[in-house]
């Protein structure tokens, strides 16, 4: 399966804008290296909610967001 993301928008409170931009890049990178589920279909939009964890590294948060996006994608298809 090919995974194409046209737009990724994150709403994250409590972190500096530069960290938010970095987090978005890391989520994109995590999705780029992920193995998408073996299914066909198109989804116009997904919305997920991931709780922030105080002191968690941006890389870990990005991996959790990407994993949740893929989990929700499977349910949507």
Secondary structure, DSSP 8 states (H G I E B T S, - for coil): -----S-------SS-HHHHHHHHHHHHHHHHHS---S-----S---------TT--HHHHHHHHHHHHHHHHHHH-
